Amino acid sequence: MERRPIVIAGAGPGGAATALALHRLDPRLAGEIVVLEKARHPRPKVCAGGLIPAGRAWMEKHDITFDLPHVAVHRARAYTPRAVVEHVEKNFCYIIRRNELDAHLVRACRERGIEVREQEPILHLCRDAGGVRIETERETYTASIVVGADGSGSLVRRTLISSSRATMARATMCEIAAAGGWDGHAQHRSDFDFTDVARGLAGYRWSFPCVIDGAPHVNTGVYSLGRGGRRIQAALESEIARHGATTARRVAFPIHWYRRHVTRVAAENVLLVGDAAGADPLMGEGISLALEYGSMAAGNAVAALRSGDLSGGSYQAEVDDSWLGIKLGRLHSLAGWIYGRWSRPCFAVPEHSARLRALGLRWYNGIDDWDRRSLTDAAWHLCQPGFASPRGGQGGGSQT
């Protein structure tokens, strides 16, 4: 049996970010932890792969290079029930392959002396006198703290925090070779289509430019808060046809989303990060959130080991009351309005105001730390001349 101060379950962005942030805070402690991963990197991973500027900023802060194949997106087009609006901003987001990003973060862990054990799935977890007992096919570990970074269906969450049904959304997607009919690649543009909200879909369609094995492709899919399976399939069929394809391999996956002051992200000896803790309920984004969860969990774990308070209460309170928890709480409210009975007035505001579009997108993408600012600060900036002109862009977009 191996005794470890911290065992991290999962080597995706959340688990790797926790380990990297631990190394930044306490390199000695980071040398004593272990990250357990059931697969081997680079592993196949279903994901739209949108990394917003906040995620890129996290990587720079932690000295992680961004020399990964990617498509830089400079335009975002939204189809709403009554209009088509477009936002232009340099490096609005980056479309990456998750197998490449995840492997890159794991390499960064190993370069810092953090132990990552691949192809070692966790079979069983339970609390004992020493903390948490973790059994794998190869070894048995005892840890003071287990960090659950094992995805939406988290075994750590179900076993050690709550066995109740989690709050789940659904995403169904496919990848299609670019046939030349869609101009998203040429314009470095991502499309978001909300027109199906009026027909009862609690979500949206997307089309992102991506590159697979050096060839241009379109990553297209449908996100929904979990209602309307037939509507999801019909929406995806429409999106596939729009790109000139008749068939495509489809992959569906659940997205566990966070609800402020309701979702439990901690318990005695246990902290959750990434999709195990909860993604954004409005758009389903999780990569940048996983990195931020990792930083919070690392700081809390260091403090907990030093103080001896392993209850998890401080991490729960920190997530709920931090800028991250507040942002996710606002996104939960927006999801209820936009995908519910208030959808028409909610869409009307960004349809007619370039300033509000620019502010909303900067807030969502974490540009210049806008997601950490107060509503008063936002209101003040909205009144300033030139606010609607994005950095590196040309005005606040267009409307047709």
Sequence and secondary structure as in RCSB ss.txt:
>XXXX:A:sequence
MERRPIVIAGAGPGGAATALALHRLDPRLAGEIVVLEKARHPRPKVCAGGLIPAGRAWMEKHDITFDLPHVAVHR
ARAYTPRAVVEHVEKNFCYIIRRNELDAHLVRACRERGIEVREQEPILHLCRDAGGVRIETERETYTASIVVGAD
GSGSLVRRTLISSSRATMARATMCEIAAAGGWDGHAQHRSDFDFTDVARGLAGYRWSFPCVIDGAPHVNTGVYSL
GRGGRRIQAALESEIARHGATTARRVAFPIHWYRRHVTRVAAENVLLVGDAAGADPLMGEGISLALEYGSMAAGN
AVAALRSGDLSGGSYQAEVDDSWLGIKLGRLHSLAGWIYGRWSRPCFAVPEHSARLRALGLRWYNGIDDWDRRSL
TDAAWHLCQPGFASPRGGQGGGSQT
>XXXX:A:secstr
 EEEEEEEE  SHHHHHHHHHHHHH HHHHTT EEE SS SS       EE HHHHHHHHHTT    S EEEEEE
EEEE SS EEEEEEEEEEEEE HHHHHHHHHHHHHHTT EEE S  EEEEEEETTEEEEEESS EEEEEEEEE S
 TT HHHHHHT  S   EEEEEEEEEE  SS  HHHHTEEEEE GGGGGT SEEEEEEEEEETTEEEEEEEEEES
S  HHHHHHHHHHHHHHTT S    EEEEEEB  TTTS  EETTEEE HHHH B TTT   HHHHHHHHHHHHHH
HHHHHHH   SSHHHHHHHHHSHHHHHHHHHHHHHHHHTTTTHHHHHHHHHH HHHHHHHHHHHHTGGGGGGS H
HHHHHHHTSTTTTS TTSSSS EE 
